[in-house]
């Protein structure tokens, strides 16, 4: 019984570390769907909130909206407490949850039809919209929410984002060294392009949605490049499973009291587990790129405020520049955003080939991955002895 308790607590530890796929027998029905339940409930209940906004007015509107928000938060909290015990759904319960969620694209518009005598999607008030377009919108919305929740739950993105925030704080505390290494080569590549008149003309006309698409394109290139290089990093991860190493790795985990007397054999990772480790490494890399991007954005905004007067901006653009609500040319902010995105992509790609950078900033993440694999080896051994 004690071993089974240790196994259960270790599985919860894997979830908190953002490596839930290390749990033996990890599957959709047994582990993913139960942990998806709070988010799915949040989406289902939240989809009703905009119905209140369509029909209500005045104080009652905000009172009802407050009640709905309170219900959403309470449901999230109570269900989160429930799934912390890592429950396993029966086939009947699995079918019930999936059917209930699949019915939401039908239930929500029917409720709106009963309340408002018409069906519209948020942001679209045109009564002439074809019924199949509205139906498709609801199906796509709930479908995308389900897939996004499933992927985030499968690979522990919630826990990884919490760790990413801690890493951001650590990077900011060490930002002088990080930025001192990263900014000079970035500025060498991008500085003089910032003063290109044609680029200012383009940015003066380009809208923020299109700028966002360019930023997303740079982010996609960063992810693709990181995926290719990080697979090599996974191949370099060593599993030193000597007893003394395992004892150190298990400190601070539910396995800290387990007696280890002999070396263990490394266990092969399946595809899902390898992808989980890739996500761990990729998020760390993207967080560092984000820190560099923010620093580059701040630098170019300050540089623009000092050097580019409204008269110079008008000379480059050929007409009075469009001003942002901050009172500065919109072209300057868009230029800063563009170069920040490009610079963070360039830094992320080149830093993975720099041995010095990898040793200083990437080694701690590799050590975390190695520790996770060492704890997994002990967990599998204890689980096998417990007959779980």
Secondary structure, DSSP 8 states (H G I E B T S, - for coil): -HHHHHHHHHHHHHHHTT-GGGSTT--IIIIIHHHHHHHHHHHHHHTTHHHHHHH--HHHHHHHHHHHHHHHHHHHHHHHHHHTT-----HHHHHHHHHHHHTHHHHHHHHHHHHHSS--BTTB--TTS-HHHHHHHHHHHHHHHHHHHHHHHHTTHHHHHHHHHHHHHHHHHTHHHHHHHHHHHHHHHHTGGGG-HHHHHHHHH--HHHHHHHHHHHHHHHHHHHHHHHHHHHHH------HHHHHHHTTTSTTTT----S--------HHHHHHHHHHHHHHHHHHHHHHHHHHHHHHHHHHHHH--HHHHHHHHSS---B-TTSSBHHHHHHHHHHHHHHHHHHHHHHTT-HHHIIIIIHHHHHHHHHHHHHHHHHHHHHHHHT-
